[in-house]
Amino acid sequence: MALMAILVTGAAGFIGAHVCRALHARGEAVVGLDNYNDYYDPRLKRDRVAALCPEVEIRALDLGDREGLAALFDAVRPARVIHLAAQAGVRYSLHHPHAYVHSNLVGFVNLLELCRHRGVQHLVYASSSSVYGDSAVPPFSEDQRVDKPRSLYAATKIANELMAHTYAHLYGLRATGLRFFTVYGPWGRPDMAPLLFARAVLAGRPIEVFNHGRMRRDFTFIGDIVAGVLGALDRAVDEDPPHAVFNLGNHTPVELERFIAVIEQAAGRPARKVYQDMQPGDMIETMADTTRAHAAFGFTPSTPIEAGLPQVVAWCRDYFGADA
């Protein structure tokens, strides 16, 4: 088992737990890693693991712990690594910059070094649509420049791509970066708009609508993202170039007002909207060009918000109760 194991970092996170579940379901040997930090309630992370992937062993470990990480690699000997651990959140990065340096930069180079020295065949790692920043022209293509990020979070993700590119070309480490576009679904992150809005509408609390609703997001359902992660993982490791980056998005940007309307319909009650100015670090529109991912591993997202958001509302009602 250990010789063929897949190591998943951030395994108790939203995307990580769903990926672990899918890998286990297809018979893979999976070992997870997560530091269970308090960026949001660790109880949600543990409940998520218990519900989605209870059969997967998840070690409590921080990527900044070089010795602990090395010991884990020596014990597991992963052939492939899916790196989803990161300090997430655009707005949080405005006030907690050191958390992003520790997790997204120091932690990532620790991981790269171990992948290099322990003979990992393929590293698949999470990037973000945030990298496109002020240079972006929808639809966002992987060939567009990404040198004008709007937040430190985005800057660390750009740095991750550059670091992985360097290790791929210097040391032959096969690496694939995935730029996720606003992922949502059951067991999602409570700091993101889908859960924030769904919970508030269910409880009758007001929601903050930034830029007065004049925003569009490429909301992408978790099931489509998981299919993309596994598709990227399964790419032949001898394909050129040694480092590649792909967009994983729905390719269908949605107006924020329409997004809220679908939540209202699923919740059976109107939203109390409080319109606000644009927040620092935010982007007005995101839209993924997924041509490259479709050609490389058949990525074909198929879940519209009308099918995905009711699942989020139902899960919120079930998990958080009547008051959400």
VOMAR-850302 format. One record per residue (C-alpha): residue in three letters; x, y negated, z; chain; residue number from 1. Coordinates in nm, 3 decimals. Layout:
<rs>
<Ala; <X; Y; Z>; A; NUM>
...
</rs>
This chain:
<rs>
<Met; <0.000; 0.000; 0.000>; A; 1>
<Ala; <0.268; -0.248; 0.103>; A; 2>
<Leu; <0.457; -0.217; -0.225>; A; 3>
<Met; <0.153; -0.331; -0.426>; A; 4>
<Ala; <-0.002; -0.569; -0.177>; A; 5>
<Ile; <-0.138; -0.912; -0.266>; A; 6>
<Leu; <-0.074; -1.185; -0.009>; A; 7>
<Val; <-0.343; -1.455; 0.010>; A; 8>
<Thr; <-0.257; -1.772; 0.201>; A; 9>
<Gly; <-0.542; -1.983; 0.337>; A; 10>
<Ala; <-0.737; -1.659; 0.359>; A; 11>
<Ala; <-0.986; -1.793; 0.614>; A; 12>
<Gly; <-1.057; -2.097; 0.400>; A; 13>
<Phe; <-1.354; -2.141; 0.170>; A; 14>
<Ile; <-1.194; -2.025; -0.153>; A; 15>
<Gly; <-0.951; -1.791; 0.023>; A; 16>
<Ala; <-1.213; -1.580; 0.200>; A; 17>
<His; <-1.418; -1.543; -0.119>; A; 18>
<Val; <-1.104; -1.443; -0.312>; A; 19>
<Cys; <-1.011; -1.187; -0.044>; A; 20>
<Arg; <-1.359; -1.041; -0.067>; A; 21>
<Ala; <-1.337; -1.007; -0.446>; A; 22>
<Leu; <-0.989; -0.852; -0.434>; A; 23>
<His; <-1.094; -0.599; -0.171>; A; 24>
<Ala; <-1.409; -0.515; -0.370>; A; 25>
<Arg; <-1.200; -0.414; -0.668>; A; 26>
<Gly; <-0.972; -0.193; -0.460>; A; 27>
<Glu; <-0.669; -0.416; -0.410>; A; 28>
<Ala; <-0.450; -0.398; -0.101>; A; 29>
<Val; <-0.484; -0.745; 0.049>; A; 30>
<Val; <-0.314; -0.916; 0.340>; A; 31>
<Gly; <-0.417; -1.269; 0.437>; A; 32>
<Leu; <-0.250; -1.558; 0.617>; A; 33>
<Asp; <-0.414; -1.858; 0.782>; A; 34>
<Asn; <-0.318; -2.098; 1.060>; A; 35>
<Tyr; <-0.684; -2.159; 1.164>; A; 36>
<Asn; <-0.613; -2.529; 1.220>; A; 37>
<Asp; <-0.875; -2.770; 1.350>; A; 38>
<Tyr; <-0.918; -2.987; 1.039>; A; 39>
<Tyr; <-1.268; -2.851; 1.072>; A; 40>
<Asp; <-1.415; -2.613; 1.331>; A; 41>
<Pro; <-1.207; -2.291; 1.338>; A; 42>
<Arg; <-1.521; -2.103; 1.443>; A; 43>
<Leu; <-1.657; -2.152; 1.092>; A; 44>
<Lys; <-1.338; -2.001; 0.950>; A; 45>
<Arg; <-1.362; -1.698; 1.176>; A; 46>
<Asp; <-1.732; -1.653; 1.102>; A; 47>
<Arg; <-1.655; -1.683; 0.732>; A; 48>
<Val; <-1.396; -1.407; 0.751>; A; 49>
<Ala; <-1.630; -1.186; 0.953>; A; 50>
<Ala; <-1.906; -1.230; 0.694>; A; 51>
<Leu; <-1.706; -1.215; 0.371>; A; 52>
<Cys; <-1.394; -1.006; 0.423>; A; 53>
<Pro; <-1.390; -0.829; 0.762>; A; 54>
<Glu; <-1.188; -0.541; 0.615>; A; 55>
<Val; <-0.894; -0.767; 0.521>; A; 56>
<Glu; <-0.612; -0.812; 0.771>; A; 57>
<Ile; <-0.547; -1.184; 0.818>; A; 58>
<Arg; <-0.239; -1.290; 1.014>; A; 59>
<Ala; <-0.251; -1.613; 1.216>; A; 60>
<Leu; <0.057; -1.797; 1.088>; A; 61>
<Asp; <0.157; -2.146; 0.978>; A; 62>
<Leu; <0.347; -2.194; 0.652>; A; 63>
<Gly; <0.586; -2.425; 0.835>; A; 64>
<Asp; <0.709; -2.129; 1.043>; A; 65>
<Arg; <0.996; -2.012; 0.820>; A; 66>
<Glu; <1.098; -1.720; 1.039>; A; 67>
<Gly; <0.744; -1.598; 1.088>; A; 68>
<Leu; <0.671; -1.627; 0.716>; A; 69>
<Ala; <0.990; -1.437; 0.629>; A; 70>
<Ala; <0.895; -1.160; 0.872>; A; 71>
<Leu; <0.551; -1.136; 0.713>; A; 72>
<Phe; <0.701; -1.106; 0.363>; A; 73>
<Asp; <0.938; -0.835; 0.485>; A; 74>
<Ala; <0.652; -0.643; 0.644>; A; 75>
<Val; <0.404; -0.678; 0.358>; A; 76>
<Arg; <0.642; -0.692; 0.059>; A; 77>
<Pro; <0.379; -0.855; -0.164>; A; 78>
<Ala; <0.407; -0.799; -0.538>; A; 79>
<Arg; <0.180; -1.099; -0.601>; A; 80>
<Val; <0.088; -1.406; -0.400>; A; 81>
<Ile; <-0.224; -1.623; -0.421>; A; 82>
<His; <-0.141; -1.948; -0.242>; A; 83>
<Leu; <-0.456; -2.133; -0.136>; A; 84>
<Ala; <-0.339; -2.274; 0.199>; A; 85>
<Ala; <-0.306; -2.653; 0.210>; A; 86>
<Gln; <-0.400; -2.956; 0.407>; A; 87>
<Ala; <-0.705; -3.061; 0.207>; A; 88>
<Gly; <-0.906; -3.381; 0.186>; A; 89>
<Val; <-0.847; -3.710; 0.008>; A; 90>
<Arg; <-0.977; -3.940; 0.281>; A; 91>
<Tyr; <-0.806; -3.755; 0.564>; A; 92>
<Ser; <-0.473; -3.814; 0.391>; A; 93>
<Leu; <-0.515; -4.189; 0.433>; A; 94>
<His; <-0.472; -4.156; 0.810>; A; 95>
<His; <-0.281; -3.829; 0.863>; A; 96>
<Pro; <0.002; -3.829; 0.606>; A; 97>
<His; <0.238; -3.606; 0.802>; A; 98>
<Ala; <-0.009; -3.317; 0.797>; A; 99>
<Tyr; <0.015; -3.318; 0.416>; A; 100>
<Val; <0.394; -3.329; 0.413>; A; 101>
<His; <0.411; -3.038; 0.660>; A; 102>
<Ser; <0.160; -2.808; 0.490>; A; 103>
<Asn; <0.168; -2.906; 0.124>; A; 104>
<Leu; <0.538; -2.982; 0.078>; A; 105>
<Val; <0.741; -2.810; 0.353>; A; 106>
<Gly; <0.507; -2.512; 0.360>; A; 107>
<Phe; <0.510; -2.479; -0.018>; A; 108>
<Val; <0.888; -2.481; -0.049>; A; 109>
<Asn; <0.908; -2.218; 0.226>; A; 110>
<Leu; <0.672; -2.004; 0.020>; A; 111>
<Leu; <0.861; -2.063; -0.305>; A; 112>
<Glu; <1.189; -1.960; -0.146>; A; 113>
<Leu; <1.044; -1.635; -0.019>; A; 114>
<Cys; <0.875; -1.558; -0.350>; A; 115>
<Arg; <1.210; -1.616; -0.520>; A; 116>
<His; <1.421; -1.407; -0.282>; A; 117>
<Arg; <1.170; -1.125; -0.222>; A; 118>
<Gly; <1.104; -1.053; -0.589>; A; 119>
<Val; <0.740; -1.161; -0.612>; A; 120>
<Gln; <0.613; -1.087; -0.962>; A; 121>
<His; <0.353; -1.363; -0.988>; A; 122>
<Leu; <0.260; -1.665; -0.776>; A; 123>
<Val; <-0.082; -1.817; -0.833>; A; 124>
<Tyr; <-0.127; -2.142; -0.643>; A; 125>
<Ala; <-0.398; -2.403; -0.592>; A; 126>
<Ser; <-0.364; -2.747; -0.741>; A; 127>
<Ser; <-0.647; -2.999; -0.769>; A; 128>
<Ser; <-0.840; -3.217; -1.011>; A; 129>
<Ser; <-0.721; -3.506; -0.792>; A; 130>
<Val; <-0.387; -3.497; -0.974>; A; 131>
<Tyr; <-0.540; -3.675; -1.273>; A; 132>
<Gly; <-0.582; -4.000; -1.079>; A; 133>
<Asp; <-0.586; -4.331; -1.263>; A; 134>
<Ser; <-0.440; -4.183; -1.583>; A; 135>
<Ala; <-0.737; -3.957; -1.648>; A; 136>
<Val; <-0.960; -3.980; -1.953>; A; 137>
<Pro; <-1.255; -3.734; -1.943>; A; 138>
<Pro; <-1.254; -3.453; -2.025>; A; 139>
<Phe; <-0.935; -3.398; -1.827>; A; 140>
<Ser; <-0.686; -3.192; -2.024>; A; 141>
<Glu; <-0.376; -3.024; -1.881>; A; 142>
<Asp; <-0.173; -3.221; -2.137>; A; 143>
<Gln; <-0.272; -3.557; -1.987>; A; 144>
<Arg; <-0.023; -3.743; -1.770>; A; 145>
<Val; <-0.057; -3.706; -1.393>; A; 146>
<Asp; <0.181; -3.974; -1.268>; A; 147>
<Lys; <-0.070; -4.214; -1.109>; A; 148>
<Pro; <-0.233; -4.035; -0.813>; A; 149>
<Arg; <-0.490; -4.220; -0.602>; A; 150>
<Ser; <-0.406; -4.048; -0.271>; A; 151>
<Leu; <-0.121; -3.879; -0.089>; A; 152>
<Tyr; <-0.314; -3.553; -0.112>; A; 153>
<Ala; <-0.308; -3.579; -0.491>; A; 154>
<Ala; <0.060; -3.672; -0.485>; A; 155>
<Thr; <0.143; -3.356; -0.288>; A; 156>
<Lys; <-0.044; -3.144; -0.541>; A; 157>
<Ile; <0.148; -3.303; -0.828>; A; 158>
<Ala; <0.466; -3.232; -0.634>; A; 159>
<Asn; <0.359; -2.867; -0.596>; A; 160>
<Glu; <0.326; -2.834; -0.972>; A; 161>
<Leu; <0.672; -2.986; -1.026>; A; 162>
<Met; <0.826; -2.764; -0.759>; A; 163>
<Ala; <0.670; -2.449; -0.907>; A; 164>
<His; <0.785; -2.551; -1.255>; A; 165>
<Thr; <1.140; -2.592; -1.125>; A; 166>
<Tyr; <1.145; -2.252; -0.953>; A; 167>
<Ala; <0.999; -2.086; -1.260>; A; 168>
<His; <1.264; -2.224; -1.492>; A; 169>
<Leu; <1.563; -2.201; -1.255>; A; 170>
<Tyr; <1.493; -1.864; -1.098>; A; 171>
<Gly; <1.246; -1.689; -1.327>; A; 172>
<Leu; <0.960; -1.698; -1.075>; A; 173>
<Arg; <0.637; -1.648; -1.267>; A; 174>
<Ala; <0.397; -1.917; -1.140>; A; 175>
<Thr; <0.045; -2.026; -1.236>; A; 176>
<Gly; <-0.117; -2.343; -1.102>; A; 177>
<Leu; <-0.495; -2.387; -1.091>; A; 178>
<Arg; <-0.652; -2.731; -1.079>; A; 179>
<Phe; <-0.982; -2.681; -0.896>; A; 180>
<Phe; <-1.272; -2.917; -0.965>; A; 181>
<Thr; <-1.506; -2.985; -0.665>; A; 182>
<Val; <-1.573; -2.630; -0.556>; A; 183>
<Tyr; <-1.898; -2.563; -0.367>; A; 184>
<Gly; <-2.105; -2.269; -0.248>; A; 185>
<Pro; <-2.211; -2.077; 0.065>; A; 186>
<Trp; <-1.952; -2.081; 0.343>; A; 187>
<Gly; <-1.808; -2.401; 0.196>; A; 188>
<Arg; <-1.606; -2.674; 0.360>; A; 189>
<Pro; <-1.817; -2.891; 0.594>; A; 190>
<Asp; <-1.623; -3.207; 0.502>; A; 191>
<Met; <-1.727; -3.197; 0.136>; A; 192>
<Ala; <-2.036; -3.359; -0.016>; A; 193>
<Pro; <-2.235; -3.040; -0.094>; A; 194>
<Leu; <-2.245; -2.932; 0.272>; A; 195>
<Leu; <-2.252; -3.283; 0.415>; A; 196>
<Phe; <-2.553; -3.374; 0.201>; A; 197>
<Ala; <-2.735; -3.042; 0.240>; A; 198>
<Arg; <-2.703; -3.044; 0.619>; A; 199>
<Ala; <-2.805; -3.409; 0.649>; A; 200>
<Val; <-3.111; -3.372; 0.426>; A; 201>
<Leu; <-3.225; -3.062; 0.613>; A; 202>
<Ala; <-3.190; -3.244; 0.945>; A; 203>
<Gly; <-3.340; -3.571; 0.824>; A; 204>
<Arg; <-3.017; -3.763; 0.878>; A; 205>
<Pro; <-2.901; -4.036; 0.638>; A; 206>
<Ile; <-2.632; -3.965; 0.381>; A; 207>
<Glu; <-2.365; -4.208; 0.261>; A; 208>
<Val; <-2.370; -4.246; -0.117>; A; 209>
<Phe; <-2.045; -4.404; -0.227>; A; 210>
<Asn; <-1.997; -4.641; -0.521>; A; 211>
<His; <-2.376; -4.688; -0.500>; A; 212>
<Gly; <-2.427; -4.350; -0.665>; A; 213>
<Arg; <-2.236; -4.439; -0.981>; A; 214>
<Met; <-2.015; -4.131; -0.969>; A; 215>
<Arg; <-1.996; -3.807; -1.163>; A; 216>
<Arg; <-1.840; -3.483; -1.042>; A; 217>
<Asp; <-1.763; -3.156; -1.214>; A; 218>
<Phe; <-1.919; -2.942; -0.939>; A; 219>
<Thr; <-1.801; -2.582; -0.978>; A; 220>
<Phe; <-1.964; -2.286; -0.805>; A; 221>
<Ile; <-1.745; -2.061; -0.592>; A; 222>
<Gly; <-1.829; -1.749; -0.791>; A; 223>
<Asp; <-1.695; -1.908; -1.109>; A; 224>
<Ile; <-1.381; -2.022; -0.928>; A; 225>
<Val; <-1.313; -1.674; -0.789>; A; 226>
<Ala; <-1.347; -1.527; -1.137>; A; 227>
<Gly; <-1.095; -1.783; -1.260>; A; 228>
<Val; <-0.847; -1.709; -0.981>; A; 229>
<Leu; <-0.859; -1.336; -1.051>; A; 230>
<Gly; <-0.836; -1.396; -1.424>; A; 231>
<Ala; <-0.526; -1.608; -1.377>; A; 232>
<Leu; <-0.374; -1.348; -1.142>; A; 233>
<Asp; <-0.424; -1.073; -1.399>; A; 234>
<Arg; <-0.245; -1.255; -1.680>; A; 235>
<Ala; <0.051; -1.058; -1.811>; A; 236>
<Val; <0.357; -1.163; -1.612>; A; 237>
<Asp; <0.583; -1.158; -1.918>; A; 238>
<Glu; <0.386; -1.426; -2.100>; A; 239>
<Asp; <0.560; -1.753; -2.186>; A; 240>
<Pro; <0.602; -2.012; -2.047>; A; 241>
<Pro; <0.709; -1.894; -1.700>; A; 242>
<His; <0.503; -2.174; -1.542>; A; 243>
<Ala; <0.154; -2.270; -1.659>; A; 244>
<Val; <-0.124; -2.490; -1.526>; A; 245>
<Phe; <-0.497; -2.445; -1.592>; A; 246>
<Asn; <-0.814; -2.640; -1.514>; A; 247>
<Leu; <-1.088; -2.447; -1.335>; A; 248>
<Gly; <-1.404; -2.655; -1.355>; A; 249>
<Asn; <-1.761; -2.632; -1.477>; A; 250>
<His; <-1.697; -2.868; -1.770>; A; 251>
<Thr; <-2.032; -3.032; -1.693>; A; 252>
<Pro; <-2.006; -3.349; -1.482>; A; 253>
<Val; <-2.317; -3.428; -1.280>; A; 254>
<Glu; <-2.445; -3.769; -1.175>; A; 255>
<Leu; <-2.441; -3.801; -0.797>; A; 256>
<Glu; <-2.809; -3.902; -0.791>; A; 257>
<Arg; <-2.905; -3.585; -0.982>; A; 258>
<Phe; <-2.693; -3.378; -0.746>; A; 259>
<Ile; <-2.882; -3.524; -0.448>; A; 260>
<Ala; <-3.217; -3.466; -0.620>; A; 261>
<Val; <-3.144; -3.094; -0.657>; A; 262>
<Ile; <-3.060; -3.074; -0.286>; A; 263>
<Glu; <-3.384; -3.257; -0.203>; A; 264>
<Gln; <-3.585; -3.010; -0.407>; A; 265>
<Ala; <-3.415; -2.709; -0.245>; A; 266>
<Ala; <-3.455; -2.857; 0.105>; A; 267>
<Gly; <-3.817; -2.957; 0.048>; A; 268>
<Arg; <-3.768; -3.308; 0.180>; A; 269>
<Pro; <-3.631; -3.644; 0.058>; A; 270>
<Ala; <-3.284; -3.772; 0.136>; A; 271>
<Arg; <-3.230; -4.090; 0.336>; A; 272>
<Lys; <-2.966; -4.259; 0.123>; A; 273>
<Val; <-2.734; -4.532; 0.246>; A; 274>
<Tyr; <-2.543; -4.683; -0.044>; A; 275>
<Gln; <-2.180; -4.775; 0.015>; A; 276>
<Asp; <-1.890; -4.922; -0.182>; A; 277>
<Met; <-1.625; -4.702; -0.340>; A; 278>
<Gln; <-1.393; -4.531; -0.092>; A; 279>
<Pro; <-1.013; -4.563; -0.125>; A; 280>
<Gly; <-0.862; -4.265; -0.303>; A; 281>
<Asp; <-1.183; -4.153; -0.474>; A; 282>
<Met; <-1.225; -4.103; -0.848>; A; 283>
<Ile; <-1.537; -4.223; -1.034>; A; 284>
<Glu; <-1.562; -3.920; -1.260>; A; 285>
<Thr; <-1.411; -3.575; -1.296>; A; 286>
<Met; <-1.457; -3.343; -1.591>; A; 287>
<Ala; <-1.251; -3.036; -1.675>; A; 288>
<Asp; <-1.143; -2.937; -2.023>; A; 289>
<Thr; <-1.132; -2.559; -1.976>; A; 290>
<Thr; <-1.024; -2.466; -2.329>; A; 291>
<Arg; <-0.683; -2.345; -2.215>; A; 292>
<Ala; <-0.817; -2.129; -1.929>; A; 293>
<His; <-1.079; -1.976; -2.158>; A; 294>
<Ala; <-0.817; -1.885; -2.417>; A; 295>
<Ala; <-0.571; -1.746; -2.162>; A; 296>
<Phe; <-0.800; -1.535; -1.943>; A; 297>
<Gly; <-1.159; -1.582; -2.059>; A; 298>
<Phe; <-1.264; -1.836; -1.798>; A; 299>
<Thr; <-1.631; -1.912; -1.864>; A; 300>
<Pro; <-1.816; -2.087; -1.579>; A; 301>
<Ser; <-2.186; -2.010; -1.589>; A; 302>
<Thr; <-2.349; -2.151; -1.274>; A; 303>
<Pro; <-2.536; -2.484; -1.300>; A; 304>
<Ile; <-2.609; -2.683; -0.986>; A; 305>
<Glu; <-2.977; -2.584; -1.015>; A; 306>
<Ala; <-2.866; -2.226; -0.942>; A; 307>
<Gly; <-2.578; -2.298; -0.705>; A; 308>
<Leu; <-2.706; -2.572; -0.475>; A; 309>
<Pro; <-3.017; -2.385; -0.354>; A; 310>
<Gln; <-2.778; -2.115; -0.230>; A; 311>
<Val; <-2.587; -2.379; -0.036>; A; 312>
<Val; <-2.905; -2.518; 0.119>; A; 313>
<Ala; <-3.028; -2.170; 0.211>; A; 314>
<Trp; <-2.693; -2.083; 0.370>; A; 315>
<Cys; <-2.687; -2.410; 0.569>; A; 316>
<Arg; <-3.037; -2.345; 0.696>; A; 317>
<Asp; <-2.940; -1.993; 0.799>; A; 318>
<Tyr; <-2.598; -2.070; 0.952>; A; 319>
<Phe; <-2.656; -2.407; 1.118>; A; 320>
<Gly; <-3.023; -2.364; 1.205>; A; 321>
<Ala; <-3.314; -2.602; 1.166>; A; 322>
<Asp; <-3.111; -2.910; 1.256>; A; 323>
<Ala; <-2.830; -2.812; 1.015>; A; 324>
</rs>
